Amino acid sequence: MPTPWNKLSRMPADELRALQNSNLRKFVRHLLPYSPYYREMFHKEKIEFSDIQTLEDLQRIPFTSKNDIAPTEEDRARPRKFILQPDEELIKRHAPKSQLAKILWGKLTHQDVKRQLEREFKPVHMHFTTGRTALPTPFAYSERDVELLKESGERMFNVIKVSRDLLAVNGFPYSPHLAFWLAYNALVKLGMTSLQTGGGKVMGTQKIIDAIERLKAGLLTFIPGYCYHVLRAAAEQNRDFSQVKHVVFGGERVSQGLRDKVRELLVKMGATDPKIYATYAMTEGKTAWIQCAEDSGYHLYPDLEYFEVIDKDGNRVKEGESGELVFTSLGWRGSVVVRYRTGDTCKGIEFEPCPRCGNTVPQIRPDIQRKSEIKEFHLTKVKGELVNMNNFYPLLSGVKEVDEWQVTIRKKDNDPHGLDELVLEIAPKPGVEFAALKDRLERAVYGDVGVGVKIVQGELEALLKKVGMETELKDKRIVDERPID
């Protein structure tokens, strides 16, 4: 089982590195051979499992990407190859000698062995990616993994020093996705009284507002856009949210502008100095990592995983340099990945002790961006242009005069062979002059995103439906309506 967090979080850097090297050796030698995908890969690349002794040796292993994992119409079973599947022959070849000795010497009965293997490896729970591939990709958890999910969730809340005496409201949407189940399991493990709302689609916005006020909730967990929607509606009703001390966001990037708008609404409803935290998570990583303060990095769990940062050519960058995050599992069972290219870019990993909380674990620097949001547009007849759609999020969420927004990418004049255009629909706050706001936003978008955009005014309720505020797992902020080639 994992290293106790109170020890791990204050462990010196050299000891953390030694722990990761030790965990990596055990994982690759004794567990990774149970993966059909990696057995095939190692055989093809002529790599022995015993060759991987240190974190440096990991660079001998080819990268894994979404294209390797995601199911297709032709191969829907592809994700199963990433589930650890021990059988009698593989156990005899790869299990630790100490484990084999207990079996051979009769210290464990057949039923004991069977139950132990089931607990460690049999999938009992699964999450799915949120559909950035054509078909959702399942990731399986064993019983042991579910316990790790609880443990890592408890760590997450310990990082921000949440009191067990607070009452929590989990506003993440109920579904087989990481955000809801991590929050649920973490709150149970932490021993906090909590309400699992299932989000707007299950419990409804008005009942969630009522619950936060009546239960005097001190901790809220939400998707950022939906949280802003709930708080805006609650503020219009003059509700009392004075007990709210912590808001934990997941599922989307959190800009400083959105933090400020959320904080402003909470203060308006009586909260005193509420803290707003972002998390970083991915289905393939099986957990989430949190900031200890609003301007800190995301605190990692080095006994459970290893992150490296690579450049565009796939080479590791120096410590602290920017690049793409690559994830390797060290402590999980069920579905596991090694050297998995996340497609997310960051400004590097900090290895010095955190100056805010004193934790010594590495921290991914904030402002992580999804590479998948960089799209090519044919805005002129000359050539395509790469546009980082991520830039819309911090820009528009930080404009106080805008209540809601959505960007649509479409073909101009509905000509499938014509030029692309971006249409930004906004719902201004009541009393805001649209013409002046439109002029300011046109300049701001061109300055931040680098392209012109057509801005139109929308009605708040209609735009909320388009965004899918109470019907979608995540807000549909960027919609690509261009025909698929």
C-alpha positions as CSV (number, residue, x, y, z in Angstrom):
1,M,0.0,0.0,0.0
2,P,1.1,3.6,-0.5
3,T,3.5,5.6,1.8
4,P,1.6,7.5,4.5
5,W,1.0,11.0,3.3
6,N,2.3,12.8,6.4
7,K,5.7,11.1,5.8
8,L,5.7,11.3,1.9
9,S,4.7,15.0,1.8
10,R,7.8,16.0,3.8
11,M,10.3,13.5,2.5
12,P,13.6,14.9,1.2
13,A,14.1,15.0,-2.6
14,D,16.8,12.3,-2.7
15,E,14.5,10.0,-0.7
16,L,11.6,10.7,-3.0
17,R,13.7,9.9,-6.0
18,A,14.9,6.6,-4.4
19,L,11.3,5.7,-3.5
20,Q,10.2,6.3,-7.1
21,N,13.1,4.2,-8.5
22,S,12.2,1.4,-6.1
23,N,8.5,1.5,-7.0
24,L,9.3,1.7,-10.7
25,R,11.5,-1.4,-10.5
26,K,8.8,-3.4,-8.7
27,F,6.1,-2.2,-11.0
28,V,7.9,-2.9,-14.3
29,R,9.4,-6.2,-13.2
30,H,6.5,-7.8,-11.3
31,L,3.3,-6.1,-12.6
32,L,3.7,-4.7,-16.1
33,P,4.3,-8.1,-17.6
34,Y,0.6,-8.8,-16.8
35,S,-0.4,-6.1,-19.4
36,P,-1.0,-7.6,-22.9
37,Y,-0.1,-4.3,-24.5
38,Y,3.2,-3.8,-22.8
39,R,4.2,-7.5,-23.1
40,E,3.8,-7.1,-26.8
41,M,5.6,-3.7,-26.9
42,F,8.6,-4.9,-24.9
43,H,8.9,-8.0,-27.1
44,K,8.8,-5.9,-30.2
45,E,11.3,-3.4,-28.9
46,K,13.6,-6.2,-27.5
47,I,13.4,-4.7,-24.0
48,E,13.6,-7.0,-20.9
49,F,11.4,-6.0,-18.0
50,S,14.4,-6.2,-15.8
51,D,16.2,-3.6,-17.9
52,I,14.2,-0.8,-16.4
53,Q,16.0,0.0,-13.1
54,T,15.7,3.7,-12.8
55,L,13.6,6.7,-13.9
56,E,16.3,7.4,-16.5
57,D,15.8,3.9,-18.0
58,L,12.2,4.8,-18.7
59,Q,13.4,6.7,-21.8
60,R,14.1,3.3,-23.4
61,I,10.3,2.7,-23.5
62,P,8.3,4.1,-26.5
63,F,5.5,6.5,-25.7
64,T,1.9,5.5,-25.4
65,S,-0.8,7.8,-26.7
66,K,-4.6,8.1,-26.9
67,N,-4.5,6.5,-30.3
68,D,-3.0,3.4,-28.8
69,I,-5.7,3.1,-26.1
70,A,-8.9,4.5,-27.7
71,P,-11.4,1.9,-29.0
72,T,-12.3,2.0,-32.7
73,E,-15.2,0.5,-34.6
74,E,-12.9,-2.2,-35.8
75,D,-11.3,-2.9,-32.4
76,R,-13.6,-2.0,-29.6
77,A,-11.7,-4.3,-27.2
78,R,-8.4,-2.3,-27.5
79,P,-8.6,-0.7,-24.0
80,R,-8.7,-4.2,-22.4
81,K,-5.0,-4.7,-23.5
82,F,-4.1,-2.1,-20.8
83,I,-5.7,-4.0,-18.0
84,L,-3.3,-6.1,-15.8
85,Q,-4.3,-9.7,-16.4
86,P,-2.2,-12.2,-14.5
87,D,-2.5,-16.0,-15.2
88,E,-0.8,-19.0,-13.6
89,E,2.1,-19.0,-16.1
90,L,2.7,-15.2,-15.8
91,I,2.6,-15.3,-12.0
92,K,5.2,-18.1,-11.9
93,R,7.5,-16.1,-14.2
94,H,7.0,-12.6,-12.8
95,A,5.6,-12.6,-9.3
96,P,8.1,-11.7,-6.4
97,K,9.8,-14.7,-5.0
98,S,8.4,-13.9,-1.5
99,Q,4.9,-14.2,-2.9
100,L,5.6,-17.4,-4.7
101,A,7.2,-18.9,-1.6
102,K,4.1,-18.3,0.5
103,I,2.1,-20.2,-2.1
104,L,4.5,-23.1,-2.6
105,W,5.1,-23.6,1.1
106,G,1.3,-23.7,1.7
107,K,1.1,-20.6,3.8
108,L,-1.7,-19.4,1.6
109,T,-4.6,-21.7,0.6
110,H,-6.0,-21.8,-2.9
111,Q,-8.9,-19.6,-1.8
112,D,-6.6,-17.2,-0.1
113,V,-4.5,-16.8,-3.3
114,K,-7.7,-16.5,-5.5
115,R,-9.1,-13.8,-3.2
116,Q,-5.9,-11.9,-3.1
117,L,-5.5,-11.9,-6.8
118,E,-9.1,-10.8,-7.3
119,R,-8.7,-7.9,-4.8
120,E,-5.5,-6.8,-6.5
121,F,-6.4,-7.2,-10.2
122,K,-10.0,-8.0,-10.9
123,P,-11.8,-4.9,-12.4
124,V,-14.7,-3.9,-10.1
125,H,-15.2,-0.2,-11.2
126,M,-14.5,1.9,-14.3
127,H,-14.4,5.5,-15.5
128,F,-14.6,6.7,-19.1
129,T,-12.9,9.5,-20.9
130,T,-15.2,12.5,-21.7
131,G,-15.4,11.8,-25.4
132,R,-12.4,13.6,-27.0
133,T,-12.1,10.4,-29.1
134,A,-14.8,9.0,-31.3
135,L,-15.7,6.3,-28.7
136,P,-15.4,6.8,-24.9
137,T,-12.4,4.9,-23.5
138,P,-12.9,2.9,-20.3
139,F,-10.3,2.7,-17.5
140,A,-10.7,-0.1,-15.0
141,Y,-10.1,-0.1,-11.2
142,S,-9.6,-3.1,-9.0
143,E,-10.6,-3.2,-5.3
144,R,-7.1,-2.1,-4.4
145,D,-7.4,0.8,-6.9
146,V,-10.7,1.9,-5.3
147,E,-8.8,2.1,-2.0
148,L,-6.1,4.1,-3.7
149,L,-8.7,6.4,-5.1
150,K,-9.9,7.1,-1.6
151,E,-6.4,7.5,-0.3
152,S,-5.3,9.9,-3.1
153,G,-8.6,11.9,-2.7
154,E,-7.9,12.2,1.1
155,R,-4.4,13.5,0.2
156,M,-5.9,16.0,-2.1
157,F,-8.1,17.6,0.6
158,N,-5.2,17.3,3.1
159,V,-3.1,19.5,0.8
160,I,-5.6,22.3,1.3
161,K,-6.1,21.6,5.0
162,V,-9.8,21.0,4.9
163,S,-11.4,20.5,8.3
164,R,-13.4,17.3,8.8
165,D,-16.0,19.3,10.7
166,L,-17.1,21.1,7.6
167,L,-20.1,19.9,5.5
168,A,-19.4,19.3,1.8
169,V,-21.7,19.6,-1.2
170,N,-20.4,17.6,-4.3
171,G,-21.8,19.4,-7.3
172,F,-20.0,17.2,-9.9
173,P,-22.3,15.5,-12.4
174,Y,-23.2,11.9,-11.6
175,S,-21.7,9.7,-14.3
176,P,-18.9,7.1,-14.8
177,H,-16.3,9.8,-14.8
178,L,-13.4,10.6,-12.5
179,A,-14.6,14.0,-11.0
180,F,-17.7,12.7,-9.2
181,W,-16.3,9.4,-8.0
182,L,-13.0,10.9,-6.7
183,A,-14.9,13.6,-4.8
184,Y,-17.3,11.0,-3.4
185,N,-14.7,8.6,-2.3
186,A,-12.4,11.3,-0.9
187,L,-15.1,12.8,1.2
188,V,-16.1,9.4,2.6
189,K,-12.5,8.5,3.4
190,L,-12.0,11.9,5.0
191,G,-15.0,11.3,7.2
192,M,-16.8,14.5,6.2
193,T,-20.6,14.7,6.2
194,S,-21.4,15.3,2.5
195,L,-24.3,15.6,0.0
196,Q,-23.7,14.0,-3.4
197,T,-26.0,16.0,-5.6
198,G,-25.2,14.5,-9.0
199,G,-25.1,18.0,-10.5
200,G,-27.8,20.0,-12.2
201,K,-29.0,17.2,-14.4
202,V,-29.8,15.0,-11.3
203,M,-30.7,17.2,-8.4
204,G,-31.3,20.5,-10.3
205,T,-29.8,23.9,-9.7
206,Q,-32.5,25.3,-7.4
207,K,-32.3,22.3,-5.0
208,I,-28.5,22.5,-5.0
209,I,-28.7,26.2,-4.0
210,D,-31.2,25.3,-1.2
211,A,-28.9,22.6,0.1
212,I,-25.8,24.8,0.2
213,E,-27.7,27.4,2.2
214,R,-29.7,25.1,4.5
215,L,-26.9,22.7,5.3
216,K,-24.5,25.6,5.8
217,A,-22.0,23.9,3.5
218,G,-18.3,24.8,4.0
219,L,-16.8,22.9,1.1
220,L,-18.1,22.9,-2.5
221,T,-16.7,20.7,-5.4
222,F,-17.9,21.7,-8.9
223,I,-17.1,22.1,-12.5
224,P,-16.1,25.8,-12.8
225,G,-18.7,26.9,-15.3
226,Y,-21.6,25.2,-13.6
227,C,-20.4,26.6,-10.2
228,Y,-20.5,30.1,-11.5
229,H,-24.0,29.5,-12.9
230,V,-25.2,28.2,-9.4
231,L,-23.6,31.1,-7.5
232,R,-25.0,33.7,-9.9
233,A,-28.5,32.3,-9.5
234,A,-28.1,32.1,-5.7
235,A,-26.8,35.7,-5.5
236,E,-29.8,36.9,-7.5
237,Q,-32.0,35.2,-4.8
238,N,-30.0,36.9,-2.0
239,R,-29.0,33.5,-0.5
240,D,-26.8,33.1,2.6
241,F,-23.6,31.3,1.6
242,S,-21.6,32.7,4.5
243,Q,-20.3,29.3,5.7
244,V,-18.5,28.5,2.4
245,K,-14.7,28.4,3.0
246,H,-13.4,26.2,0.2
247,V,-14.4,25.7,-3.5
248,V,-12.6,22.9,-5.4
249,F,-12.9,23.0,-9.2
250,G,-12.3,20.1,-11.5
251,G,-12.9,19.2,-15.2
252,E,-11.9,22.5,-16.7
253,R,-9.2,25.1,-16.7
254,V,-9.7,27.9,-14.1
255,S,-8.7,31.4,-15.0
256,Q,-7.9,34.1,-12.5
257,G,-10.8,36.0,-14.0
258,L,-13.3,33.2,-13.2
259,R,-11.8,32.9,-9.7
260,D,-12.4,36.6,-9.1
261,K,-16.0,36.4,-10.4
262,V,-16.8,33.4,-8.2
263,R,-15.1,35.0,-5.1
264,E,-17.1,38.2,-5.7
265,L,-20.4,36.3,-5.7
266,L,-19.5,34.3,-2.6
267,V,-18.5,37.5,-0.7
268,K,-21.7,39.1,-1.8
269,M,-23.6,36.2,-0.1
270,G,-21.7,36.6,3.1
271,A,-18.6,34.3,2.7
272,T,-15.4,35.6,4.3
273,D,-12.2,35.1,2.3
274,P,-13.3,31.9,0.5
275,K,-10.4,29.9,-1.0
276,I,-10.8,28.7,-4.6
277,Y,-8.6,25.8,-5.8
278,A,-8.1,24.2,-9.2
279,T,-7.2,20.5,-9.8
280,Y,-5.5,18.7,-12.6
281,A,-6.8,15.3,-13.6
282,M,-7.1,12.8,-16.4
283,T,-8.9,9.5,-16.7
284,E,-5.6,7.7,-17.6
285,G,-4.0,9.0,-14.4
286,K,-6.9,7.6,-12.3
287,T,-6.8,10.5,-9.7
288,A,-6.4,14.3,-9.4
289,W,-3.8,16.6,-8.0
290,I,-4.6,20.0,-6.3
291,Q,-3.0,23.3,-5.6
292,C,-2.3,24.2,-2.0
293,A,-3.0,27.8,-2.7
294,E,-4.6,29.7,-5.6
295,D,-1.2,30.5,-7.1
296,S,0.6,27.3,-6.4
297,G,1.4,24.3,-8.6
298,Y,-0.4,20.9,-8.4
299,H,1.0,18.7,-5.7
300,L,1.9,15.2,-6.9
301,Y,1.9,11.8,-5.3
302,P,5.4,10.5,-6.2
303,D,4.8,7.0,-4.8
304,L,1.9,6.4,-7.2
305,E,3.1,8.1,-10.4
306,Y,6.0,9.7,-12.3
307,F,5.6,12.7,-14.5
308,E,8.2,13.7,-17.1
309,V,8.2,16.8,-19.4
310,I,9.2,16.4,-23.0
311,D,9.8,18.8,-25.9
312,K,8.2,18.6,-29.4
313,D,10.8,16.0,-30.5
314,G,10.0,13.7,-27.5
315,N,13.2,14.5,-25.6
316,R,13.1,15.2,-21.8
317,V,13.6,18.8,-21.0
318,K,15.7,20.1,-18.1
319,E,14.1,20.5,-14.7
320,G,11.7,23.4,-14.6
321,E,11.4,23.8,-18.4
322,S,8.1,23.9,-20.4
323,G,6.8,21.0,-22.5
324,E,4.3,18.2,-22.7
325,L,3.4,16.1,-19.7
326,V,4.1,12.4,-19.9
327,F,2.6,10.1,-17.2
328,T,3.7,6.7,-15.9
329,S,1.8,4.7,-13.3
330,L,3.8,3.4,-10.4
331,G,1.2,2.2,-7.9
332,W,-2.0,1.4,-9.7
333,R,-3.5,-1.9,-10.9
334,G,-6.5,-2.4,-13.3
335,S,-5.8,-0.3,-16.4
336,V,-2.3,1.2,-16.4
337,V,-0.2,3.2,-18.8
338,V,3.6,3.8,-19.1
339,R,5.1,6.9,-20.7
340,Y,1.6,8.1,-21.7
341,R,1.6,11.4,-23.7
342,T,-1.2,13.4,-22.1
343,G,-1.3,16.0,-24.8
344,D,-1.2,18.6,-22.0
345,T,1.5,21.3,-21.9
346,C,2.8,22.9,-18.7
347,K,5.5,25.4,-17.7
348,G,7.5,22.7,-16.0
349,I,7.6,20.8,-12.8
350,E,8.9,22.4,-9.6
351,F,11.1,20.1,-7.4
352,E,11.9,22.5,-4.6
353,P,9.8,22.4,-1.4
354,C,6.6,24.4,-1.8
355,P,7.1,27.9,-0.3
356,R,3.4,28.1,0.6
357,C,2.8,24.8,2.5
358,G,6.2,23.3,3.0
359,N,5.4,20.0,1.1
360,T,8.4,18.5,-0.6
361,V,6.6,16.6,-3.3
362,P,7.0,17.8,-6.9
363,Q,4.5,20.3,-8.2
364,I,3.3,20.8,-11.8
365,R,3.3,24.5,-12.4
366,P,-0.1,26.1,-13.0
367,D,-1.7,27.0,-16.3
368,I,-1.8,23.6,-17.9
369,Q,-3.2,23.7,-21.4
370,R,-4.7,21.0,-23.6
371,K,-2.9,20.5,-26.9
372,S,-6.1,19.2,-28.4
373,E,-7.5,22.8,-28.3
374,I,-5.0,24.0,-30.9
375,K,-7.0,23.9,-34.1
376,E,-6.2,24.7,-37.7
377,F,-8.4,27.3,-39.5
378,H,-8.5,28.4,-43.1
379,L,-9.2,32.1,-42.4
380,T,-7.6,33.2,-45.7
381,K,-7.2,31.7,-49.1
382,V,-3.5,31.5,-48.7
383,K,-2.9,28.9,-46.0
384,G,-4.2,27.4,-42.7
385,E,-3.5,29.1,-39.4
386,L,-3.1,27.4,-36.0
387,V,-5.3,29.0,-33.4
388,N,-5.0,28.1,-29.6
389,M,-8.7,27.9,-28.6
390,N,-7.5,27.7,-24.9
391,N,-7.0,31.4,-25.0
392,F,-10.8,32.1,-25.1
393,Y,-11.3,30.6,-21.6
394,P,-9.2,33.0,-19.4
395,L,-10.1,35.9,-21.6
396,L,-13.9,35.6,-21.6
397,S,-14.3,34.1,-18.1
398,G,-12.5,37.2,-16.8
399,V,-14.8,39.8,-18.3
400,K,-17.2,40.8,-15.6
401,E,-19.7,42.2,-18.0
402,V,-20.2,38.8,-19.7
403,D,-22.5,36.3,-18.0
404,E,-22.2,33.4,-20.5
405,W,-20.4,32.8,-23.8
406,Q,-19.9,30.2,-26.5
407,V,-17.6,30.1,-29.6
408,T,-18.8,28.3,-32.7
409,I,-16.4,27.4,-35.5
410,R,-18.3,27.1,-38.8
411,K,-18.0,27.6,-42.6
412,K,-18.7,31.1,-43.8
413,D,-22.0,31.4,-45.7
414,N,-22.5,27.6,-45.0
415,D,-20.1,26.9,-47.9
416,P,-18.4,23.5,-47.1
417,H,-15.5,24.5,-49.3
418,G,-15.3,28.1,-48.1
419,L,-13.4,29.9,-45.4
420,D,-13.7,29.2,-41.7
421,E,-15.1,31.8,-39.3
422,L,-15.4,32.1,-35.5
423,V,-18.6,33.3,-34.0
424,L,-18.6,34.4,-30.4
425,E,-22.1,34.6,-28.8
426,I,-22.3,36.4,-25.5
427,A,-25.0,37.1,-22.9
428,P,-24.0,40.5,-21.3
429,K,-24.9,41.2,-17.7
430,P,-28.2,43.3,-17.4
431,G,-27.6,46.9,-18.0
432,V,-24.4,46.5,-20.1
433,E,-24.3,48.3,-23.4
434,F,-23.7,45.6,-26.0
435,A,-22.1,47.8,-28.7
436,A,-19.3,49.1,-26.4
437,L,-18.7,45.6,-25.0
438,K,-18.6,44.2,-28.5
439,D,-16.0,46.7,-29.7
440,R,-13.8,46.0,-26.6
441,L,-14.1,42.2,-27.0
442,E,-13.2,42.3,-30.7
443,R,-9.9,44.0,-29.9
444,A,-9.2,41.8,-26.9
445,V,-9.9,38.6,-28.8
446,Y,-7.6,39.7,-31.7
447,G,-4.9,40.5,-29.2
448,D,-5.1,37.3,-27.1
449,V,-6.2,34.7,-29.7
450,G,-4.7,36.3,-32.8
451,V,-7.7,36.1,-35.1
452,G,-10.8,38.2,-35.8
453,V,-14.2,36.9,-34.5
454,K,-17.8,37.7,-35.3
455,I,-19.5,38.7,-32.0
456,V,-23.3,38.4,-31.6
457,Q,-25.6,39.0,-28.6
458,G,-27.5,36.1,-27.2
459,E,-30.2,35.7,-24.5
460,L,-28.9,34.2,-21.2
461,E,-31.4,31.3,-20.9
462,A,-31.1,30.3,-24.6
463,L,-27.3,30.4,-24.3
464,L,-27.3,28.3,-21.1
465,K,-29.1,25.6,-23.1
466,K,-26.6,25.8,-25.9
467,V,-23.7,25.5,-23.5
468,G,-25.5,22.5,-21.9
469,M,-25.2,23.9,-18.4
470,E,-27.5,21.4,-16.8
471,T,-27.4,18.6,-19.4
472,E,-23.7,18.1,-20.4
473,L,-20.8,16.7,-18.4
474,K,-18.8,19.7,-19.3
475,D,-19.9,23.1,-20.6
476,K,-19.8,23.2,-24.5
477,R,-17.8,26.4,-24.7
478,I,-16.1,25.6,-28.1
479,V,-18.3,24.0,-30.7
480,D,-16.8,23.0,-34.1
481,E,-19.6,22.8,-36.7
482,R,-17.4,22.4,-39.7
483,P,-18.1,19.3,-41.8
484,I,-15.8,16.3,-41.2
485,D,-13.6,15.6,-44.2
